[in-house]
Amino acid sequence: MMANLTLDPNRFTIDSNKTTKLLLISNCSGSISTGLERYRIQTCENDTEFVVGEDDSNLRNLTEGCGSGGRILKMPADLGGGDGRRVVVDGGNYIEVVERGFLMRWLAADCSVCERSGGRCGFNTTTFQFSCFCIDRPHKVRCKSVTVGSAVMAALAICIFFIYRDYRHKIVTYVDKSRELEDTSVYFGVSVFSYAELQDATDRFDSSKELGDGGFGTVYYGKLRDGREVAVKRLYEHNYKRVQQFMNEVEILTRLRHKNLVSLYGCTSRRSRELLLVYEYIPNGTVADHLHGDRAKQSPLTWQTRLQIAIETANALVYLHASDIIHRDVKTNNILLDNNYCVKVADFGLSRLLPSDVTHVSTAPQGTPGYVDPEYYQCYQLTDKSDVYSFGVVLIELISSMPPIDISRTRDEIALANMAINRIQKCALNELIDPFLVSDPDTENMTASVAELAFRCLQFDSETRPTMNEVLEVLKGIRGEESGDDFENVTVRMSELAPLSPENEDVRLLKGVITASPITVTAKWHSTSSGSLTPNAGVSN
């Protein structure tokens, strides 16, 4: 609901330096070009509403494309990002931009009197009254005269204070940034919650509210005072990486706005006793729950839903890679579903920014058994192709309904990736694909095409794997969508993946000489339930 609010222009003015206007265009009946689709308000259904900033270079093209029937509503908004860069508004992030509000300046009628007396105009947020800030203390109208000696002492005290503050500022480290959070209401563009508020929201972190836990912390269901349902990640107290992990997630998540990525509502800090992150709550569990967990027994996912999940997940990863970010822990437990089965990719707890001047990041391997890129595990080189490998495992789970690790399988097939490669090489897809999905020839052909695409993603040599952009286009082609390339009748053939020629250096893939994702498991991995690293809603580590 929207309502008009009129403020006295003699007392309030909008800060034009930091504020611009958003244009909400509804009833758009004209033809919109593909290049302007990102301004469409993104929902799971088609709509005729668009959003764009008044200073956006595409504003004229968008309004002309909508035609004369479009209605335009203007509202002020602050487009300043948390890192100092200006936010580009589109249909995927406009809600977060609007929720930030905008800055208004209050015009003090008595300011000139205050300034002539040597003070600075201000506002008392407790009494909501004008204040004149003077050397000795705040006054209601003007500063009172002080002796020369008192003025000199006050000036000296102020100088000492600023010198000390400057010295302290120079020795503050990166980790100390987390201590600043409790003193501000916004950090990197998201809200800062008090520990008490999140403690109340989770009923003092009641164990019955626990959604899941992982290597860095436990996630709880909570309800904020404004009624919003949230997932609160509580980082472990003695985790040596907790501050680094916290800062990493806040910085990365506030930069990312996409309909298939989980949203970060806010955070708190060690100053409020613990490091806490607050995410949107996703109520319909994880893809793992629906494939081989408790929810799978209630109502198995249809093939069309599974294919849509694959496309939306690939879409999210394409967006991350385009932002020079590698997820590092792609798995079905980190793919959440809302009530409409729309995908929300979660848990950037292991994410690392990929510098723009390098092609890989060397670091110790982290991730989940069954999903880790084998080349990364051996060479400690992380690229976007590491996410491609993990996504290949996700594709196999979608067509087989099997868990990524199961010690009840034979030794060589404990890892689902190994099992899939084995079956595909032997042309025994009937032993891999979930019988529930094989209902008609068209579905059978599509599941086979997805299996062959997964095979490409699971190749040992990362250079021979497709990019996530290519994966997304092939998946759209399998579903029959039009795209920039001609994928109208896509069929990925085994002969195109790795020829059976002895001279081909990739022949090792077809002869079984392949190192799959490393396996380090105990009996606790022998489970097809949802009690894994990521909660059935929200996010985890």
FIGUTI-641357 format. One record per residue (C-alpha): x, y, z. Coordinates in pm, 1 decimal. Layout:
<nodes>
((X, Y, Z))
...
</nodes>
This chain:
<nodes>
((0.0, 0.0, 0.0))
((127.1, 349.7, -85.3))
((14.8, 681.6, 63.2))
((103.5, 1045.4, 4.7))
((285.4, 1228.4, 285.0))
((330.8, 1605.8, 272.6))
((597.2, 1773.2, 488.6))
((640.9, 2143.4, 555.5))
((896.0, 2261.1, 291.6))
((998.4, 2540.2, 527.9))
((1128.9, 2285.6, 776.8))
((1223.8, 1979.4, 570.8))
((1399.8, 1930.1, 238.4))
((1519.3, 1617.8, 55.7))
((1896.5, 1586.5, 27.0))
((1942.8, 1611.9, -350.4))
((2309.8, 1511.9, -327.4))
((2230.3, 1159.6, -214.3))
((1872.3, 1113.7, -327.5))
((1720.8, 1050.2, -669.1))
((1377.0, 938.6, -783.7))
((1260.3, 590.3, -875.0))
((996.3, 557.0, -1146.5))
((747.5, 271.8, -1107.9))
((582.5, 211.9, -1445.6))
((262.4, 3.9, -1442.6))
((12.0, -107.9, -1707.8))
((293.8, -127.4, -1960.7))
((122.3, -241.4, -2280.0))
((398.0, -182.8, -2534.1))
((672.3, -411.9, -2661.4))
((983.7, -415.3, -2441.7))
((1317.6, -514.1, -2593.9))
((1524.3, -795.2, -2442.5))
((1787.8, -550.0, -2321.6))
((1529.8, -380.3, -2096.1))
((1393.7, -698.2, -1936.3))
((1613.3, -651.6, -1629.0))
((1394.0, -356.2, -1529.1))
((1084.7, -578.2, -1512.5))
((974.1, -635.1, -1153.1))
((1082.0, -995.2, -1098.6))
((822.3, -1238.6, -969.7))
((744.6, -1599.5, -1048.0))
((467.6, -1478.4, -1279.5))
((469.4, -1245.7, -1579.5))
((383.9, -883.7, -1503.3))
((363.7, -549.8, -1677.8))
((538.0, -340.8, -1412.2))
((886.8, -195.0, -1443.7))
((1116.1, 7.8, -1218.4))
((1399.3, 243.4, -1322.5))
((1594.2, 537.5, -1180.9))
((1521.4, 882.5, -1322.8))
((1888.5, 924.7, -1416.0))
((1915.1, 584.8, -1584.3))
((2022.7, 606.4, -1949.1))
((1753.9, 352.6, -2044.3))
((1463.5, 555.9, -1898.6))
((1356.7, 706.1, -2231.4))
((1370.3, 371.9, -2415.0))
((1165.6, 207.3, -2140.2))
((892.2, 473.1, -2126.8))
((865.1, 483.5, -2506.2))
((848.4, 103.9, -2521.7))
((566.0, 94.1, -2266.6))
((348.9, 319.5, -2476.1))
((100.3, 587.1, -2373.0))
((-98.1, 353.0, -2148.7))
((175.1, 322.2, -1887.4))
((123.4, 493.8, -1551.6))
((427.1, 638.6, -1373.4))
((470.3, 679.1, -998.0))
((775.3, 866.2, -866.5))
((932.1, 816.2, -524.5))
((1259.2, 937.2, -367.0))
((1529.5, 679.5, -295.4))
((1889.6, 665.6, -176.4))
((2103.3, 485.0, -437.0))
((2429.2, 508.1, -244.3))
((2581.6, 158.4, -190.3))
((2744.2, 47.9, 136.3))
((3085.3, 48.7, -33.5))
((3046.8, 402.1, -167.8))
((2941.4, 297.7, -517.4))
((2607.3, 398.2, -666.7))
((2347.6, 121.2, -693.0))
((2190.5, 51.4, -1033.5))
((1822.0, -18.4, -971.1))
((1646.8, -299.7, -1156.4))
((1355.5, -533.5, -1105.4))
((1555.8, -761.2, -878.0))
((1675.3, -513.6, -616.9))
((1426.0, -227.4, -605.4))
((1259.1, -350.4, -283.2))
((1586.2, -335.7, -91.3))
((1656.0, 11.7, -232.4))
((1312.0, 141.5, -131.1))
((1345.8, -10.3, 218.1))
((1662.9, 193.3, 276.3))
((1456.2, 510.5, 276.5))
((1606.4, 846.0, 188.6))
((1775.8, 1135.4, 364.3))
((1586.1, 1452.2, 455.6))
((1736.3, 1764.7, 604.2))
((1567.3, 1954.9, 882.5))
((1583.3, 2333.7, 847.5))
((1638.3, 2488.7, 1189.7))
((1469.9, 2827.0, 1224.4))
((1708.0, 2940.4, 1503.1))
((2029.3, 2828.0, 1334.9))
((2163.5, 3177.1, 1258.0))
((2127.8, 3283.9, 1622.4))
((2313.9, 2971.3, 1731.5))
((2594.4, 3017.1, 1481.8))
((2646.5, 3385.1, 1571.9))
((2699.9, 3278.4, 1931.4))
((2978.0, 3038.7, 1823.4))
((2773.2, 2717.3, 1826.2))
((2666.8, 2456.5, 1572.5))
((2303.1, 2376.1, 1498.2))
((2176.0, 2030.9, 1583.0))
((1877.5, 1823.2, 1686.6))
((1801.8, 1636.6, 2008.5))
((1668.1, 1294.3, 1904.9))
((1525.6, 1235.0, 2253.3))
((1317.5, 1551.7, 2289.0))
((1283.2, 1615.7, 1914.2))
((1385.8, 1976.8, 1970.4))
((1643.7, 2211.8, 1823.5))
((1981.0, 2220.3, 2004.0))
((2273.7, 2457.3, 1977.8))
((2593.9, 2260.4, 2038.9))
((2846.8, 2476.9, 2219.3))
((3193.9, 2431.5, 2369.4))
((3062.8, 2368.1, 2720.0))
((2738.9, 2177.4, 2642.8))
((2425.9, 2186.7, 2421.7))
((2191.3, 2484.0, 2471.4))
((1835.3, 2542.3, 2357.5))
((1893.5, 2860.5, 2150.3))
((2245.2, 3008.1, 2171.9))
((2577.8, 2954.5, 2343.1))
((2647.0, 3135.6, 2667.4))
((2960.0, 3346.5, 2695.0))
((3260.0, 3182.8, 2858.5))
((3581.9, 3322.6, 2996.2))
((3897.8, 3330.0, 2784.6))
((4063.6, 3077.8, 3013.1))
((3774.7, 2838.0, 2987.1))
((3768.1, 2873.3, 2609.9))
((4141.1, 2800.4, 2582.5))
((4109.8, 2494.2, 2804.9))
((3810.4, 2369.8, 2608.0))
((3990.8, 2421.9, 2276.6))
((4295.7, 2238.2, 2410.2))
((4078.7, 1949.9, 2526.7))
((3916.3, 1927.5, 2183.6))
((4256.3, 1922.2, 2010.5))
((4378.4, 1644.6, 2239.3))
((4062.7, 1447.4, 2171.1))
((4099.5, 1466.5, 1791.2))
((4470.4, 1378.6, 1805.2))
((4392.3, 1073.8, 2018.4))
((4104.6, 970.1, 1794.5))
((4322.9, 997.8, 1484.4))
((4591.7, 784.8, 1650.4))
((4342.6, 515.8, 1745.5))
((4198.4, 515.6, 1394.8))
((4538.3, 442.4, 1241.6))
((4595.7, 131.3, 1452.8))
((4252.5, -23.0, 1399.8))
((4278.8, -348.6, 1204.2))
((4038.0, -502.8, 953.0))
((3900.6, -735.2, 1218.0))
((3812.3, -439.9, 1439.8))
((3557.2, -327.3, 1180.4))
((3311.5, -572.8, 1326.7))
((3324.1, -380.7, 1655.7))
((3182.1, -71.1, 1489.0))
((2855.0, -238.0, 1396.2))
((2678.4, -193.3, 1724.9))
((2729.6, 183.7, 1712.3))
((2543.2, 228.8, 1385.1))
((2202.2, 136.0, 1245.7))
((2326.5, 42.5, 898.4))
((2631.8, -151.8, 784.3))
((2710.5, -211.0, 415.5))
((2351.4, -104.9, 345.0))
((2179.8, -359.6, 573.9))
((2019.9, -318.4, 915.6))
((2214.5, -377.3, 1236.9))
((2013.0, -566.0, 1498.3))
((2079.3, -573.4, 1869.3))
((2158.9, -902.4, 2034.9))
((1852.7, -864.2, 2258.6))
((1618.2, -829.2, 1959.2))
((1749.0, -1145.2, 1793.3))
((1746.0, -1329.5, 2123.1))
((1377.3, -1243.1, 2161.3))
((1306.4, -1336.6, 1798.1))
((1444.0, -1688.6, 1852.3))
((1302.1, -1742.0, 2204.2))
((1653.3, -1715.4, 2349.7))
((1787.9, -1944.2, 2077.1))
((1557.9, -2225.3, 2178.0))
((1678.7, -2562.5, 2046.9))
((1330.2, -2629.8, 1908.5))
((1383.9, -2332.9, 1674.1))
((1703.1, -2481.1, 1531.0))
((1691.3, -2523.0, 1153.0))
((2036.2, -2676.3, 1102.2))
((2405.0, -2636.8, 1169.0))
((2733.7, -2653.5, 984.6))
((3103.1, -2592.2, 1018.1))
((3071.2, -2227.8, 1120.9))
((2747.7, -2200.6, 1312.6))
((2387.0, -2290.7, 1387.0))
((2079.3, -2145.0, 1218.9))
((1758.8, -2068.4, 1407.9))
((1409.4, -1975.5, 1301.1))
((1301.3, -1636.3, 1432.9))
((1028.8, -1376.2, 1408.4))
((1121.2, -1007.7, 1429.0))
((918.0, -743.7, 1609.0))
((784.2, -618.9, 1275.0))
((646.0, -965.6, 1198.9))
((908.5, -1076.6, 946.9))
((1012.2, -1441.9, 960.9))
((1390.0, -1480.3, 949.9))
((1672.0, -1733.6, 968.9))
((1935.9, -1625.7, 1223.0))
((2285.8, -1768.1, 1178.7))
((2473.6, -1784.3, 1508.6))
((2845.3, -1828.6, 1446.2))
((3030.2, -2061.1, 1682.1))
((3192.1, -1883.2, 1974.9))
((3535.1, -2041.6, 1945.8))
((3565.5, -2061.3, 1569.5))
((3900.3, -1902.4, 1480.1))
((3762.8, -1778.1, 1148.4))
((3445.7, -1627.5, 1290.6))
((3526.6, -1256.9, 1242.3))
((3673.8, -1312.0, 895.0))
((3373.5, -1527.3, 803.6))
((3130.8, -1267.4, 934.3))
((3287.8, -974.9, 749.4))
((3313.8, -1182.4, 430.5))
((2945.1, -1274.6, 427.4))
((2823.1, -924.7, 506.1))
((3037.5, -763.7, 235.9))
((2947.9, -1018.9, -32.3))
((2577.8, -1059.9, 38.4))
((2503.5, -687.3, 47.4))
((2652.6, -652.3, -301.9))
((2432.9, -921.4, -451.5))
((2070.4, -872.1, -553.5))
((1911.4, -1150.8, -756.1))
((1573.1, -1320.4, -743.6))
((1737.7, -1662.8, -701.8))
((1975.5, -1565.0, -419.6))
((1875.3, -1559.0, -53.4))
((1858.6, -1203.7, 85.5))
((2049.1, -1073.4, 386.8))
((1827.2, -861.8, 612.6))
((2092.4, -754.9, 859.1))
((2356.2, -846.2, 1113.2))
((2495.7, -777.2, 1456.6))
((2846.6, -799.6, 1597.9))
((3072.0, -918.0, 1875.8))
((2997.0, -592.1, 2054.6))
((2652.0, -736.1, 2115.0))
((2804.1, -1055.2, 2260.3))
((2794.2, -1268.2, 1942.6))
((2831.0, -1255.7, 1564.1))
((2485.5, -1302.6, 1412.1))
((2355.6, -1283.4, 1055.2))
((1987.4, -1241.2, 970.6))
((1853.8, -1383.3, 642.9))
((1512.6, -1410.5, 484.7))
((1334.4, -1728.4, 588.5))
((1257.9, -1972.9, 306.1))
((973.6, -2198.3, 421.6))
((967.9, -2493.0, 180.9))
((1292.7, -2663.5, 272.3))
((1591.3, -2756.0, 58.7))
((1613.0, -2942.0, -269.4))
((1790.5, -3219.5, -76.9))
((1482.4, -3252.5, 147.4))
((1259.8, -3297.8, -158.1))
((1492.5, -3538.4, -341.7))
((1611.7, -3778.7, -75.5))
((1486.6, -3641.8, 256.3))
((1161.5, -3657.2, 451.3))
((972.3, -3435.9, 206.5))
((1051.5, -3674.9, -80.1))
((822.7, -3934.3, 77.1))
((529.6, -3693.6, 89.5))
((529.2, -3566.2, -267.8))
((819.4, -3631.5, -510.3))
((920.0, -3340.3, -732.7))
((792.4, -3362.9, -1090.3))
((1038.3, -3354.3, -1378.8))
((930.7, -3005.5, -1489.0))
((990.2, -2875.3, -1135.0))
((1334.3, -3038.5, -1120.9))
((1432.4, -2890.8, -1456.1))
((1313.9, -2547.9, -1342.5))
((1522.1, -2586.3, -1024.2))
((1828.9, -2665.9, -1235.6))
((1771.4, -2361.4, -1459.7))
((1713.4, -2118.6, -1172.2))
((2015.3, -2249.2, -979.3))
((2232.5, -2215.6, -1289.8))
((2096.0, -1864.5, -1337.4))
((2205.4, -1770.1, -983.5))
((2554.6, -1913.1, -1037.8))
((2589.7, -1727.7, -1369.1))
((2509.6, -1406.8, -1181.3))
((2767.3, -1486.5, -910.0))
((3038.9, -1564.1, -1164.0))
((2959.7, -1244.9, -1355.8))
((3017.5, -1064.0, -1023.8))
((3360.4, -1234.6, -988.6))
((3235.7, -1445.6, -698.0))
((3276.7, -1820.3, -660.0))
((3022.7, -1992.2, -435.4))
((3253.2, -2280.4, -334.4))
((2981.2, -2489.7, -168.6))
((2717.5, -2560.2, -433.6))
((2497.9, -2848.0, -316.5))
((2130.3, -2938.5, -289.6))
((2132.7, -2853.7, 81.9))
((2219.1, -2496.4, -13.9))
((1939.5, -2465.4, -270.2))
((1624.1, -2353.2, -89.9))
((1268.3, -2353.1, -224.0))
((987.2, -2112.2, -147.5))
((620.5, -2212.2, -149.0))
((608.7, -2169.2, -528.1))
((918.5, -2390.3, -568.5))
((1124.7, -2092.5, -680.4))
((1496.2, -2135.0, -606.4))
((1692.6, -1935.2, -349.5))
((2062.3, -2025.8, -347.1))
((2198.4, -1988.0, 5.4))
((2510.1, -2004.8, 221.3))
((2791.8, -1791.7, 96.5))
((2986.4, -1885.8, 406.7))
((3269.3, -2031.0, 202.4))
((3258.0, -1771.7, -73.7))
((3570.7, -1583.4, -170.2))
((3593.5, -1280.3, -394.8))
((3784.1, -1365.9, -709.1))
((4025.8, -1079.7, -788.8))
((3973.6, -947.0, -1139.0))
((4343.2, -977.6, -1229.5))
((4382.8, -1351.1, -1161.9))
((4223.6, -1661.1, -1308.4))
((4226.8, -1871.9, -994.4))
((4257.6, -1847.6, -618.1))
((4497.8, -2075.8, -432.6))
((4366.2, -2175.1, -91.3))
((4311.9, -2480.9, 126.1))
((4018.7, -2694.0, 4.4))
((3686.0, -2640.0, 175.6))
((3343.9, -2765.5, 84.8))
((3127.8, -3072.4, 125.4))
((3234.7, -3432.4, 52.8))
((3086.8, -3550.9, -274.7))
((3079.8, -3202.6, -428.1))
((3442.1, -3085.7, -414.7))
((3619.3, -3033.0, -746.7))
((3886.7, -3310.3, -761.9))
((4127.8, -3085.9, -954.2))
((4093.3, -2817.1, -688.4))
((4152.6, -3077.2, -417.9))
((4481.7, -3178.9, -578.4))
((4611.0, -2844.0, -708.5))
((4454.6, -2601.0, -460.1))
((4343.3, -2388.9, -752.9))
((3993.3, -2249.1, -729.4))
((3811.3, -2121.2, -1040.2))
((3450.3, -2082.3, -1146.1))
((3482.6, -2429.2, -1299.5))
((3491.6, -2564.3, -941.2))
((3128.6, -2450.9, -905.8))
((3053.7, -2614.2, -1242.8))
((3175.1, -2950.4, -1107.9))
((2958.9, -2918.4, -795.0))
((2660.9, -2822.1, -1008.8))
((2718.8, -3136.9, -1213.1))
((2665.7, -3338.6, -894.3))
((2345.0, -3140.8, -830.9))
((2220.8, -3231.0, -1180.7))
((2282.6, -3600.2, -1110.4))
((2088.5, -3571.9, -783.7))
((1796.8, -3411.8, -969.9))
((1767.8, -3697.8, -1218.3))
((1847.1, -3982.6, -975.9))
((1698.3, -3868.2, -643.0))
((2010.4, -4016.4, -478.2))
((2229.1, -3850.0, -209.9))
((2579.7, -3734.0, -306.4))
((2741.3, -3967.1, -53.2))
((2604.9, -4303.6, 56.0))
((2835.6, -4562.0, 217.5))
((2578.4, -4834.4, 156.1))
((2682.8, -4827.4, -210.6))
((2989.4, -5016.1, -333.1))
((3327.5, -4863.2, -250.8))
((3380.6, -4725.0, -600.9))
((3035.2, -4567.4, -603.8))
((3006.0, -4418.2, -255.3))
((3033.1, -4080.7, -428.0))
((2737.5, -4019.6, -659.5))
((2971.6, -3854.0, -912.2))
((3166.4, -4180.8, -948.8))
((2846.5, -4379.1, -985.4))
((2708.3, -4142.0, -1249.1))
((3027.9, -4147.9, -1457.4))
((3027.3, -4528.5, -1440.0))
((2665.0, -4559.7, -1556.0))
((2698.7, -4299.3, -1832.7))
((3012.7, -4463.5, -1971.0))
((2831.4, -4798.7, -1979.5))
((2522.3, -4639.4, -2139.1))
((2323.2, -4767.5, -1841.4))
((2118.5, -4456.5, -1769.6))
((1825.7, -4675.2, -1665.7))
((2030.0, -4765.8, -1356.3))
((2084.3, -4399.0, -1272.6))
((1764.0, -4211.4, -1354.8))
((1482.5, -4219.6, -1097.9))
((1210.2, -4455.8, -1233.9))
((949.7, -4205.9, -1107.9))
((1061.1, -3962.1, -1377.9))
((1043.3, -4197.9, -1675.8))
((679.5, -4141.9, -1767.3))
((700.4, -4067.1, -2140.4))
((957.3, -4059.8, -2424.7))
((998.8, -3680.3, -2411.1))
((1084.2, -3682.9, -2040.6))
((1317.1, -3978.4, -2091.4))
((1503.7, -3787.2, -2364.6))
((1530.6, -3475.7, -2149.2))
((1664.7, -3664.3, -1845.7))
((1921.9, -3833.4, -2071.7))
((2030.2, -3493.6, -2206.8))
((2068.0, -3358.5, -1852.5))
((2274.6, -3666.3, -1759.5))
((2507.3, -3604.4, -2052.6))
((2537.8, -3235.9, -1959.5))
((2625.4, -3340.4, -1603.6))
((2894.9, -3568.6, -1747.7))
((3056.3, -3267.0, -1911.8))
((3046.9, -3077.9, -1581.3))
((3209.8, -3371.0, -1396.4))
((3516.2, -3401.1, -1618.4))
((3842.9, -3404.4, -1426.1))
((4015.3, -3143.9, -1642.1))
((3847.5, -2813.4, -1559.0))
((3936.4, -2670.3, -1900.8))
((3708.7, -2924.8, -2069.7))
((3409.2, -2837.4, -1852.6))
((3155.9, -2586.4, -1985.4))
((3106.9, -2247.5, -1822.1))
((2793.0, -2184.0, -1617.6))
((2670.7, -1961.2, -1900.7))
((2696.9, -2255.3, -2141.1))
((2531.7, -2488.2, -1889.1))
((2239.6, -2246.8, -1848.9))
((2186.4, -2217.0, -2224.6))
((2189.8, -2595.0, -2271.4))
((1938.1, -2641.6, -1988.4))
((1709.3, -2383.1, -2147.0))
((1748.0, -2561.7, -2477.6))
((1652.5, -2893.7, -2319.7))
((1336.8, -2732.0, -2186.8))
((1271.9, -2585.9, -2531.6))
((1327.2, -2216.6, -2456.1))
((1469.7, -1975.9, -2708.8))
((1802.6, -1818.9, -2626.0))
((2076.1, -1614.7, -2786.2))
((2208.1, -1927.3, -2957.6))
((2014.9, -2189.5, -3144.9))
((1926.0, -2448.1, -2880.4))
((1584.0, -2528.8, -3018.6))
((1654.5, -2899.7, -3051.4))
((1944.3, -2953.8, -2814.6))
((2078.7, -3303.2, -2771.4))
((2419.3, -3337.2, -2611.7))
((2578.6, -3641.1, -2769.4))
((2845.7, -3855.5, -2607.7))
((3055.2, -3833.4, -2923.4))
((3073.9, -3458.0, -2872.2))
((3196.5, -3492.7, -2515.9))
((3502.9, -3715.4, -2554.8))
((3570.9, -3919.3, -2871.0))
((3660.7, -4283.1, -2821.1))
((3987.1, -4238.6, -3009.0))
((4304.8, -4378.1, -2847.4))
((4488.1, -4067.6, -2969.1))
((4255.7, -3836.9, -2777.9))
((4422.5, -3730.3, -2454.2))
((4084.4, -3711.9, -2281.6))
((4014.7, -4079.8, -2345.7))
((4097.0, -4145.6, -1980.9))
((3751.7, -4009.0, -1892.7))
((3581.9, -4285.7, -2086.2))
((3811.6, -4560.2, -1961.3))
((3734.5, -4497.1, -1598.0))
((4064.5, -4331.2, -1510.8))
((3909.4, -4037.6, -1330.3))
((3949.3, -3892.0, -986.5))
((3610.7, -3787.0, -853.9))
((3530.2, -3565.9, -560.1))
((3732.9, -3671.4, -253.5))
((3556.5, -3889.8, 0.4))
((3621.0, -3856.8, 371.7))
((3316.7, -4002.6, 539.1))
((3201.1, -4184.4, 848.5))
((2875.8, -4359.2, 926.2))
((2697.9, -4029.9, 983.7))
((2704.4, -3969.1, 604.6))
((2494.7, -4278.6, 553.3))
((2172.1, -4088.4, 565.1))
((1908.1, -3980.6, 317.7))
((1740.1, -3743.1, 560.5))
((1758.8, -3368.2, 562.8))
((1970.0, -3338.7, 874.3))
((2279.1, -3218.1, 693.4))
((2498.5, -2914.5, 686.6))
((2231.8, -2670.0, 570.1))
((1892.4, -2615.2, 734.7))
((1562.1, -2693.5, 570.1))
((1497.7, -2323.8, 545.2))
((1702.3, -2008.7, 558.0))
((2078.6, -2061.3, 543.0))
((2370.2, -2227.4, 718.8))
((2744.9, -2260.0, 697.6))
</nodes>
